[in-house]
């Protein structure tokens, strides 16, 4: 007796067999991963908070995965140079990116064209920390809090200036959001990093600066700078007497924290994604990571799945793109 298998059924059997082979190969690949060093591209120069936090991630992640994490700094173009390298890397788990959600979400709106698709070519694995900024002022500034600053800016429009650590950076957007919500005008002065910006604020070359919390904190504690307000949603634990910009300026909904995430090229096999996200969850839970974030005035976040992280990223893209458009912020 002969059995005749239709072409459709034969194709189905072949497809199922191929799927099984693919799944087996993927599992084998994940079991072997990682068997060589992993590159973590930090999209900012050496020495800033993004760099030191990214290196903390690398130092904790390496022992968990049993491989060396090699850090490579590729700064420039508000993080796009490093992101482009990651977007073009093989999706095999051996090239990862440490980048701020803030900058990555801003770029598609600020730049008319990016060398990669922000949403399709790079995917967030985990959102791990948020750090507010401080608006600090040279003691010579007449205003000593946000309410006084707004009043001064309205009395003397276009006479005040604030420094940021780069055009289109989170600190730039913090200033744009303040001027838009308060209905005031101030001049934005972009610097190539937070270090030069805070140096000129100390020296009086610029009266104010939106600074990374940890960079400004020592100067506030020494009395060399005045903290006008924090950009976070709540008062910072390290400076409980300094109000948020929202409460001091009566600006409902004002917030501009820097949020950090670990990303990967799109198309990475699911078993490797799973292994990485579980490892990153351990990193976030480590005392070394918590201590680093807390000491710089931030809070640990634990959006440890790509789905959770991407949902957060999409929401931030919408919020930040509106600030960019409202502030008419353009790339250099």
C-alpha positions in Angstrom: 0.0 0.0 0.0 1.4 3.4 -1.0 1.0 6.6 0.8 1.1 9.8 -1.2 2.2 13.0 0.6 0.9 16.2 -1.0 3.4 18.9 -1.8 1.7 21.2 0.7 2.1 18.6 3.5 5.7 17.9 2.4 6.4 21.6 2.6 4.9 21.7 6.1 7.1 18.8 7.3 10.2 20.5 5.8 9.3 23.8 7.4 8.8 22.2 10.8 12.1 20.3 10.4 13.9 23.5 9.5 12.3 25.3 12.5 13.5 22.6 14.8 17.0 22.8 13.4 17.0 26.6 13.8 15.8 26.4 17.4 18.4 23.7 18.2 21.1 25.9 16.6 19.9 29.0 18.5 19.9 27.1 21.8 23.4 25.8 21.1 24.6 29.3 20.3 23.1 30.6 23.5 24.7 27.8 25.6 28.1 28.7 24.1 27.6 32.4 24.6 29.7 34.2 25.5 32.9 32.5 24.5 34.9 35.6 23.7 35.1 39.2 25.1 32.1 41.4 24.7 32.5 45.0 23.5 30.5 47.7 25.3 30.4 51.0 23.3 29.9 54.0 25.5 28.6 56.9 23.3 30.3 59.6 25.4 33.9 60.6 25.9 36.1 59.3 28.8 35.6 60.9 32.2 32.0 62.0 32.4 29.2 60.4 34.5 27.9 58.4 31.5 31.4 56.9 31.1 32.0 56.1 34.8 28.5 54.6 35.1 29.0 52.6 31.9 32.3 51.2 33.2 30.5 50.2 36.5 28.1 48.2 34.4 31.0 46.6 32.5 32.8 45.7 35.7 29.8 44.0 37.1 28.6 42.3 33.9 31.9 40.7 33.1 32.0 38.3 36.1 28.4 37.4 35.7 28.8 36.3 32.1 32.2 34.9 32.7 33.9 37.0 30.0 35.8 40.3 29.8 33.7 43.4 28.9 35.9 45.6 26.8 34.8 49.3 27.0 35.2 51.5 23.9 34.3 55.2 24.0 32.9 56.6 20.8 31.7 60.1 21.6 30.3 62.7 19.2 27.1 63.9 17.6 25.0 63.5 20.8 25.7 59.8 20.9 25.1 59.0 17.2 28.7 58.1 16.3 28.7 55.2 18.8 25.1 54.3 18.1 25.9 54.0 14.3 28.7 51.5 15.1 26.3 49.4 17.2 23.6 49.5 14.6 26.0 48.2 12.0 27.5 45.5 14.3 26.5 41.8 14.0 23.5 40.9 16.2 25.4 38.2 18.0 25.6 39.6 21.5 29.3 40.6 21.3 28.6 44.3 20.7 26.4 46.3 23.1 25.8 50.0 23.7 25.6 52.1 26.9 23.6 55.2 26.0 21.2 57.6 27.6 17.6 57.1 26.6 17.3 60.8 26.6 19.9 61.5 23.9 18.9 58.5 21.8 15.3 59.6 21.9 16.1 63.2 21.0 18.3 62.6 17.9 15.6 61.5 15.4 13.8 64.8 16.0 16.8 67.1 16.3 18.7 65.7 13.2 17.0 65.7 9.8 18.7 62.4 9.1 20.4 59.7 11.1 22.7 57.1 9.7 20.5 54.3 11.2 16.9 53.8 12.3 16.7 54.7 15.9 13.7 52.4 16.5 14.5 49.5 14.1 18.3 49.0 14.2 19.0 49.2 17.9 16.9 47.7 20.7 17.0 48.5 24.4 17.7 45.4 26.6 17.2 47.1 30.0 16.6 50.6 31.4 18.8 50.7 34.5 19.1 54.2 36.1 17.9 57.8 36.1 19.9 60.7 37.3 18.5 64.2 37.8 20.5 67.4 37.0 21.1 70.4 39.1 20.6 74.0 37.9 23.5 75.7 39.6 24.5 79.3 39.6 27.5 81.4 40.3 27.0 83.2 43.7 27.1 86.5 41.9 23.8 85.8 40.3 21.1 87.9 41.9 18.5 85.1 41.9 18.9 82.4 44.6 16.1 80.1 43.7 13.9 79.3 40.7 11.1 81.7 41.6 13.6 84.6 41.8 15.2 83.4 38.5 11.9 83.5 36.6 11.1 87.0 38.0 14.6 88.2 37.1 14.3 86.8 33.5 10.9 88.4 33.0 12.2 91.8 34.3 15.4 91.6 32.2 14.6 89.4 29.1 17.5 88.0 27.0 20.1 89.1 29.6 20.6 85.7 31.3 22.4 82.7 29.9 22.8 79.1 30.9 25.4 76.5 30.0 24.7 72.9 28.9 27.0 70.0 28.2 26.1 70.1 24.5 23.6 71.1 21.9 20.6 68.8 22.0 21.8 67.2 25.3 19.5 66.6 28.2 20.9 69.7 29.9 20.0 71.8 26.9 16.5 70.4 26.9 16.2 71.1 30.7 16.8 74.7 29.9 14.5 74.7 26.9 11.7 73.2 29.0 12.2 75.7 31.8 12.1 78.7 29.4 9.0 77.3 27.6 7.0 76.5 30.7 8.0 79.7 32.6 7.5 81.9 29.5 10.9 83.5 29.8 13.9 83.9 27.4 17.4 82.9 28.2 20.5 82.4 26.0 21.7 78.8 25.7 25.5 78.3 25.6 26.5 74.8 24.6 29.8 73.4 25.8 31.6 70.2 24.8 30.9 68.4 28.0 29.8 69.0 31.5 33.3 69.7 32.8 34.0 72.8 30.8 30.5 74.1 31.5 30.8 73.9 35.2 34.3 75.4 35.1 33.0 78.5 33.4 30.1 78.7 35.8 32.6 78.6 38.7 34.6 81.3 37.0 31.7 83.5 36.3 32.0 83.4 32.5 28.4 82.1 32.4 26.0 82.6 35.3 24.3 79.2 35.4 24.6 75.7 34.2 22.4 72.6 34.0 24.9 70.1 35.3 25.0 66.4 36.0 24.2 66.0 39.7 27.4 64.3 40.8 29.6 66.9 38.9 27.9 69.9 40.6 27.4 68.5 44.1 30.9 69.0 45.5 30.8 72.7 44.4 27.4 73.2 46.0 28.6 71.7 49.2 31.7 73.8 49.3 29.6 77.0 48.7 31.3 77.8 45.4 28.0 77.3 43.5 24.3 77.8 44.5 21.8 75.1 43.7 18.7 76.8 42.3 16.8 73.6 41.8 16.9 69.9 40.8 15.4 68.7 37.5 14.0 65.5 38.9 10.4 64.7 39.9 11.2 64.7 43.6 13.8 66.3 45.8 17.2 64.6 45.8 18.1 62.7 48.9 21.6 64.1 48.9 20.3 67.7 48.8 16.9 67.5 50.6 16.7 71.2 51.2 16.9 72.1 47.5 13.5 72.1 45.9 12.7 70.7 42.5 12.3 73.2 39.6 8.7 72.1 39.4 7.8 73.0 43.0 10.0 76.1 43.3 8.9 77.6 40.0 5.3 76.3 40.2 5.9 74.6 36.9 3.5 71.6 36.8 5.0 68.5 35.2 8.6 69.8 34.8 11.1 67.0 34.7 14.3 66.3 32.8 16.3 63.4 34.3 19.0 61.6 32.3 17.9 57.9 31.9 20.5 55.3 31.0 20.0 51.9 29.2 21.9 49.1 27.7 21.2 48.4 24.0 22.0 45.9 21.3 21.8 45.6 17.5 18.3 44.4 16.4 17.9 40.8 15.4 19.8 39.2 18.3 18.7 35.5 19.0 16.1 35.4 21.8 18.1 33.0 24.0 21.1 35.4 24.0 18.7 38.3 24.7 17.3 36.4 27.6 20.8 35.6 29.0 21.9 39.3 28.7 18.7 40.7 30.4 19.0 38.3 33.3 22.7 39.3 33.7 21.8 43.0 33.6 19.2 42.4 36.2 21.9 41.1 38.5 24.1 44.1 37.7 21.3 46.5 38.7 20.8 44.5 42.0 24.5 44.7 42.8 25.7 46.9 45.7 28.4 48.4 43.6 26.0 49.6 41.0 23.5 50.9 43.5 26.2 52.8 45.4 27.5 54.4 42.2 24.0 55.6 41.2 23.0 56.8 44.7 26.3 58.7 45.3 25.6 60.7 42.1 22.1 61.6 43.2 20.3 59.1 41.0 17.9 56.2 41.4 18.2 52.7 40.1 15.6 51.6 37.5 14.8 48.0 36.7 13.0 47.7 33.4 14.7 44.5 32.7 12.9 43.2 29.6 13.2 44.5 26.1 9.4 44.9 26.0 9.3 47.1 29.1 12.3 49.0 28.0 11.0 49.7 24.5 7.6 50.8 25.8 9.4 53.3 28.1 11.6 54.5 25.2 8.7 55.0 22.9 6.9 57.2 25.5 10.1 59.2 26.0 10.5 59.8 22.3 7.1 61.4 22.1 7.7 63.6 25.2 11.2 64.7 24.2 10.3 65.3 20.6 7.7 67.9 21.7 10.3 69.7 23.8 12.7 69.8 20.8 10.0 71.1 18.5 8.6 73.7 21.0 12.2 74.9 21.7 13.1 75.0 18.0 16.2 73.0 18.8 18.4 72.3 15.9 21.6 70.3 15.4 24.9 72.2 15.2 
